[in-house]
Amino acid sequence: MIVVQLKEGENIERALKKFKRKYERTGVVKELRSRQAFTKPSVQKRKQKQHAVYVQKMQENED
């Protein structure tokens, strides 16, 4: 369960923003979207490899 701590007199808009951010970080929506359609294991592996290459290039560029 997501709990959002509010300070006294804090705006409701700010509280909603905190809640949305915490909810997004849990990855629930991302997982639901991925479960809507079946992806073959070979496609998943390919995407993971592409992502790993991308991350490695980004880390090399930072150095």
VMD Tcl script that builds the backbone (N, CA, C; Angstrom):
set m [mol new atoms 189]
animate dup $m
set s [atomselect $m all]
$s set {name element resname resid chain x y z} {
  {N N MET 1 A 0.843 -1.163 0.000}
  {CA C MET 1 A 0.000 0.000 0.000}
  {C C MET 1 A 0.895 1.235 0.000}
  {N N ILE 2 A 0.517 2.215 -0.786}
  {CA C ILE 2 A 1.291 3.447 -0.891}
  {C C ILE 2 A 0.798 4.436 0.156}
  {N N VAL 3 A 1.728 4.955 0.932}
  {CA C VAL 3 A 1.398 5.930 1.963}
  {C C VAL 3 A 2.122 7.229 1.631}
  {N N VAL 4 A 1.371 8.327 1.649}
  {CA C VAL 4 A 1.946 9.639 1.373}
  {C C VAL 4 A 1.845 10.465 2.649}
  {N N GLN 5 A 2.990 10.834 3.173}
  {CA C GLN 5 A 3.022 11.653 4.379}
  {C C GLN 5 A 2.793 13.118 3.996}
  {N N LEU 6 A 1.867 13.753 4.686}
  {CA C LEU 6 A 1.567 15.157 4.419}
  {C C LEU 6 A 2.013 16.019 5.585}
  {N N LYS 7 A 2.560 17.157 5.245}
  {CA C LYS 7 A 2.891 18.129 6.272}
  {C C LYS 7 A 1.644 18.960 6.544}
  {N N GLU 8 A 1.607 19.573 7.678}
  {CA C GLU 8 A 0.430 20.358 8.047}
  {C C GLU 8 A 0.282 21.545 7.103}
  {N N GLY 9 A -0.889 21.674 6.544}
  {CA C GLY 9 A -1.180 22.787 5.640}
  {C C GLY 9 A -0.661 22.567 4.223}
  {N N GLU 10 A -0.249 21.334 3.892}
  {CA C GLU 10 A 0.274 21.071 2.550}
  {C C GLU 10 A -0.870 21.003 1.545}
  {N N ASN 11 A -0.610 21.495 0.376}
  {CA C ASN 11 A -1.597 21.560 -0.690}
  {C C ASN 11 A -1.969 20.156 -1.175}
  {N N ILE 12 A -3.248 19.957 -1.509}
  {CA C ILE 12 A -3.723 18.652 -1.974}
  {C C ILE 12 A -3.120 18.316 -3.332}
  {N N GLU 13 A -2.852 19.328 -4.142}
  {CA C GLU 13 A -2.242 19.118 -5.455}
  {C C GLU 13 A -0.853 18.490 -5.302}
  {N N ARG 14 A -0.104 18.989 -4.333}
  {CA C ARG 14 A 1.241 18.486 -4.083}
  {C C ARG 14 A 1.177 17.033 -3.579}
  {N N ALA 15 A 0.190 16.751 -2.763}
  {CA C ALA 15 A 0.026 15.389 -2.243}
  {C C ALA 15 A -0.310 14.416 -3.379}
  {N N LEU 16 A -1.176 14.839 -4.287}
  {CA C LEU 16 A -1.518 13.995 -5.432}
  {C C LEU 16 A -0.301 13.756 -6.318}
  {N N LYS 17 A 0.502 14.782 -6.481}
  {CA C LYS 17 A 1.714 14.662 -7.288}
  {C C LYS 17 A 2.673 13.643 -6.667}
  {N N LYS 18 A 2.821 13.693 -5.337}
  {CA C LYS 18 A 3.665 12.729 -4.633}
  {C C LYS 18 A 3.136 11.314 -4.824}
  {N N PHE 19 A 1.808 11.166 -4.694}
  {CA C PHE 19 A 1.189 9.852 -4.839}
  {C C PHE 19 A 1.426 9.291 -6.237}
  {N N LYS 20 A 1.203 10.125 -7.249}
  {CA C LYS 20 A 1.391 9.676 -8.625}
  {C C LYS 20 A 2.829 9.252 -8.882}
  {N N ARG 21 A 3.784 9.995 -8.334}
  {CA C ARG 21 A 5.192 9.681 -8.516}
  {C C ARG 21 A 5.533 8.336 -7.857}
  {N N LYS 22 A 5.034 8.140 -6.638}
  {CA C LYS 22 A 5.292 6.875 -5.931}
  {C C LYS 22 A 4.647 5.706 -6.668}
  {N N TYR 23 A 3.432 5.911 -7.156}
  {CA C TYR 23 A 2.710 4.859 -7.871}
  {C C TYR 23 A 3.446 4.484 -9.150}
  {N N GLU 24 A 3.958 5.481 -9.849}
  {CA C GLU 24 A 4.681 5.235 -11.093}
  {C C GLU 24 A 5.969 4.449 -10.832}
  {N N ARG 25 A 6.632 4.738 -9.725}
  {CA C ARG 25 A 7.882 4.058 -9.393}
  {C C ARG 25 A 7.678 2.593 -9.035}
  {N N THR 26 A 6.470 2.222 -8.611}
  {CA C THR 26 A 6.221 0.823 -8.276}
  {C C THR 26 A 6.221 -0.057 -9.514}
  {N N GLY 27 A 5.936 0.507 -10.684}
  {CA C GLY 27 A 5.966 -0.251 -11.929}
  {C C GLY 27 A 4.703 -1.038 -12.210}
  {N N VAL 28 A 3.623 -0.726 -11.530}
  {CA C VAL 28 A 2.369 -1.463 -11.702}
  {C C VAL 28 A 1.807 -1.255 -13.108}
  {N N VAL 29 A 1.769 -0.030 -13.559}
  {CA C VAL 29 A 1.196 0.271 -14.872}
  {C C VAL 29 A 2.039 -0.356 -15.976}
  {N N LYS 30 A 3.355 -0.280 -15.827}
  {CA C LYS 30 A 4.257 -0.852 -16.822}
  {C C LYS 30 A 4.050 -2.365 -16.935}
  {N N GLU 31 A 3.901 -3.008 -15.798}
  {CA C GLU 31 A 3.696 -4.458 -15.790}
  {C C GLU 31 A 2.351 -4.829 -16.399}
  {N N LEU 32 A 1.309 -4.050 -16.092}
  {CA C LEU 32 A -0.002 -4.326 -16.670}
  {C C LEU 32 A 0.035 -4.229 -18.190}
  {N N ARG 33 A 0.694 -3.207 -18.694}
  {CA C ARG 33 A 0.773 -3.044 -20.151}
  {C C ARG 33 A 1.559 -4.179 -20.788}
  {N N SER 34 A 2.618 -4.626 -20.118}
  {CA C SER 34 A 3.408 -5.710 -20.693}
  {C C SER 34 A 2.645 -7.024 -20.679}
  {N N ARG 35 A 1.759 -7.200 -19.737}
  {CA C ARG 35 A 0.983 -8.459 -19.645}
  {C C ARG 35 A -0.208 -8.498 -20.593}
  {N N GLN 36 A -0.555 -7.368 -21.202}
  {CA C GLN 36 A -1.703 -7.341 -22.096}
  {C C GLN 36 A -1.446 -8.144 -23.373}
  {N N ALA 37 A -0.196 -8.193 -23.792}
  {CA C ALA 37 A 0.130 -8.932 -25.004}
  {C C ALA 37 A 1.323 -9.840 -24.724}
  {N N PHE 38 A 1.296 -11.015 -25.327}
  {CA C PHE 38 A 2.385 -11.977 -25.139}
  {C C PHE 38 A 3.551 -11.592 -26.034}
  {N N THR 39 A 4.742 -11.594 -25.468}
  {CA C THR 39 A 5.942 -11.383 -26.272}
  {C C THR 39 A 6.792 -12.645 -26.201}
  {N N LYS 40 A 7.276 -13.046 -27.342}
  {CA C LYS 40 A 8.073 -14.262 -27.405}
  {C C LYS 40 A 9.366 -14.072 -26.622}
  {N N PRO 41 A 9.877 -15.154 -26.037}
  {CA C PRO 41 A 11.127 -15.062 -25.277}
  {C C PRO 41 A 12.296 -14.528 -26.104}
  {N N SER 42 A 12.326 -14.881 -27.398}
  {CA C SER 42 A 13.421 -14.399 -28.245}
  {C C SER 42 A 13.344 -12.887 -28.417}
  {N N VAL 43 A 12.144 -12.348 -28.499}
  {CA C VAL 43 A 11.965 -10.904 -28.634}
  {C C VAL 43 A 12.373 -10.219 -27.330}
  {N N GLN 44 A 12.014 -10.809 -26.200}
  {CA C GLN 44 A 12.396 -10.232 -24.908}
  {C C GLN 44 A 13.911 -10.189 -24.764}
  {N N LYS 45 A 14.584 -11.285 -25.153}
  {CA C LYS 45 A 16.048 -11.337 -25.069}
  {C C LYS 45 A 16.669 -10.272 -25.961}
  {N N ARG 46 A 16.127 -10.115 -27.152}
  {CA C ARG 46 A 16.652 -9.123 -28.088}
  {C C ARG 46 A 16.521 -7.718 -27.515}
  {N N LYS 47 A 15.365 -7.420 -26.932}
  {CA C LYS 47 A 15.157 -6.102 -26.327}
  {C C LYS 47 A 16.096 -5.870 -25.153}
  {N N GLN 48 A 16.309 -6.910 -24.343}
  {CA C GLN 48 A 17.226 -6.787 -23.207}
  {C C GLN 48 A 18.649 -6.529 -23.681}
  {N N LYS 49 A 19.068 -7.210 -24.747}
  {CA C LYS 49 A 20.408 -6.994 -25.289}
  {C C LYS 49 A 20.546 -5.576 -25.834}
  {N N GLN 50 A 19.525 -5.115 -26.561}
  {CA C GLN 50 A 19.560 -3.756 -27.105}
  {C C GLN 50 A 19.641 -2.727 -25.980}
  {N N HIS 51 A 18.894 -2.957 -24.927}
  {CA C HIS 51 A 18.914 -2.043 -23.792}
  {C C HIS 51 A 20.287 -2.049 -23.116}
  {N N ALA 52 A 20.879 -3.238 -22.985}
  {CA C ALA 52 A 22.198 -3.349 -22.363}
  {C C ALA 52 A 23.242 -2.613 -23.190}
  {N N VAL 53 A 23.161 -2.731 -24.508}
  {CA C VAL 53 A 24.097 -2.021 -25.391}
  {C C VAL 53 A 23.915 -0.517 -25.237}
  {N N TYR 54 A 22.666 -0.082 -25.191}
  {CA C TYR 54 A 22.362 1.340 -25.034}
  {C C TYR 54 A 22.930 1.874 -23.725}
  {N N VAL 55 A 22.710 1.153 -22.638}
  {CA C VAL 55 A 23.192 1.594 -21.328}
  {C C VAL 55 A 24.715 1.640 -21.310}
  {N N GLN 56 A 25.339 0.636 -21.912}
  {CA C GLN 56 A 26.801 0.595 -21.937}
  {C C GLN 56 A 27.363 1.788 -22.719}
  {N N LYS 57 A 26.740 2.122 -23.850}
  {CA C LYS 57 A 27.195 3.273 -24.634}
  {C C LYS 57 A 27.024 4.566 -23.845}
  {N N MET 58 A 25.920 4.676 -23.119}
  {CA C MET 58 A 25.674 5.886 -22.327}
  {C C MET 58 A 26.732 6.016 -21.234}
  {N N GLN 59 A 27.109 4.906 -20.611}
  {CA C GLN 59 A 28.117 4.941 -19.554}
  {C C GLN 59 A 29.488 5.276 -20.131}
  {N N GLU 60 A 29.785 4.791 -21.334}
  {CA C GLU 60 A 31.060 5.121 -21.961}
  {C C GLU 60 A 31.139 6.594 -22.309}
  {N N ASN 61 A 30.011 7.174 -22.726}
  {CA C ASN 61 A 29.970 8.594 -23.082}
  {C C ASN 61 A 30.174 9.486 -21.868}
  {N N GLU 62 A 29.726 9.029 -20.698}
  {CA C GLU 62 A 29.886 9.815 -19.476}
  {C C GLU 62 A 31.346 9.873 -19.047}
  {N N ASP 63 A 32.098 8.812 -19.289}
  {CA C ASP 63 A 33.499 8.751 -18.874}
  {C C ASP 63 A 34.362 9.573 -19.742}
}
mol reanalyze $m
mol bondsrecalc $m
mol representation Tube
mol addrep $m
